[in-house]
Amino acid sequence: MHFFKPTALLAACVIFSGCGEKHNAHDNDSSTSTNFNDIYATITADSLIPPIKTLSSDEFEGRLPTSEGERKTLAYLEQEFTSAGFTPGNGESFLQEVELIEITANPKVSLTIGENVFDYKENMVVGSKREQSSISIDQSELVFVGYGVNAPEYNWNDYEGLDVKGKTVVILVNDPGYANPESGLFQGKTMTYYGRWSYKYEEASRQGAAAALIVHETAPASYGWSVVANSWSGPQYGLVSPDKGASRVAIEGWLSLEAATKVFADAQLDYSEEKAKAALGPYNKAMPISASVTLENKFVKSKSHNFIATLAGSSKPDEHVIYSAHWDHLGKDTSLEGDQIYNGAHDNATGSAAALVMAEAFGKLTPRPARSVTFLIVTAEEQGLLGSKYYADNPIIPLDKTVANINMDAMNVLGRTKDVSVVGMGKSSLEENLTVAAKKQGRYLTQEDHPEAGYYYRSDHFSFAKQGVPALYVGGGNEPIDEATAAYRKKMNVIVTGCYHQVCDQYRDSWDLSGIAQDTQLLFDVGTDVANAAESPSWSSTSEFQRKN
């Protein structure tokens, strides 16, 4: 457990221009709500039960995008947000259409590199984001590009001096800080966006490569090969793009460590030695072998919707604080015996319910916050953050008028905690607002467990962060409020973990929702503070997103 010690708090205050005796805007500004504390107190565990039970009921069929469950979910959201006093966020509509594409590759595919032929899922996986029924690379020259990072703020460019057009780049997973945590490179063990596989494919695409292959290793990836093999096989979802994916590399894939070791040996290179060199500074090296593969794809296009609702601000209505959550889950599987519905109660009926309860609270504030408060409940999070990505690429509210994003996903059903777990600690000044709100609850901030896993880049707030909007994502904390909660937490955590993305993720009367209520109050407080503050939030100087300010 990584506690937020006083020294860490002092460092955060230095980065963000001081914490000290700062108070929330509604504590010292007569223009803000006079009934804030009363409304804050109405956010309770009991108020969260009805929306969680409704959204995760069998009637909503697991909330799969494009299904009847989507129609029922969107109708319910419209009813509840309207009742709370919110208006359509997209002109006269609460909806933003999102066109999705499902691409399924024929699994009978092999990848040839030099003298080696690798089998699908066993030691490699490959796919493509391009809308082509058949796509291939033939004798594409390999280039090892270290961590595949181009980060000016870290004075690091693995592609410097390279022309990789038409070539296949081989890339290490995670970032150089992971390999050398004491070196001062990047953020040490804490993964930056440059360590995420999604970034590596995007950068390879920007560089003009024909294909990009990431070398999998369990520790720096934070998951085993089976996760890669299972997640990358079968139908893969994406957004329909105007260029039909032509701006992406033709082939995106992974090599197992065993396969990569063979490839390097075939190129007369030692994988371990090359990996060590890549961690010391920007690095690339030509590999005198080539890769060939052909993919056969099938496509299905469909339409889903993001939901957006707004409460206009009292004095700065063109500026918005956007709360996000995702309404979707996995639908139902009629091939299963017995229960066939993936109800998604924890993931993410809890986050959507928190949004509804919070919206009701905002609607009661008098006067309203200075800035507008908008709730964006997105689709297709489970398919790769697609709804939030579409919104960030096609914003209804201009991004330069979006002062902050606060995200809610799979909230705390394990009871109240003494701490607040910050995912991606140290990234923005929103942690100042969070510190003040947490102090009101007698809580303190901690860093999330396993920051090397890069959880900050795995939920919908990340789509905003990539566009330069300061984004906050918090967990429920890890230090139970008392011994009884600790005992409950130990028992329930086994169930919650085991039911992740399973049909048993259902609402339970035995859930202690006081933790969700605690965090919903917390984020209501933070959003109100930001909506009324004189200045907008900003990225910290060490954030990989700060250069977009």
BELCORUR-V864550 format. One record per helix or strand of 3 or more residues. SS is the DSSP state (A for helix, B for strand). FROM is the first residue (numbers start at 1). LEN is the number of residues. If there is no record, write none. Layout:
SS;FROM;LEN / SS;FROM;LEN
//
This chain:
A;6;10 / A;25;4 / A;36;5 / A;45;11 / A;58;3 / A;68;16 / B;95;11 / B;110;4 / B;116;5 / B;124;4 / B;134;11 / A;152;3 / B;168;5 / A;176;4 / A;193;3 / A;197;10 / B;211;5 / A;218;4 / A;225;8 / B;236;4 / B;251;5 / A;257;10 / A;271;8 / B;285;27 / B;316;11 / A;345;20 / B;371;8 / A;386;8 / A;399;3 / B;402;6 / B;419;4 / A;430;11 / B;444;4 / A;451;3 / A;455;3 / A;461;6 / B;471;5 / A;483;16 / A;514;19 / A;546;3
//
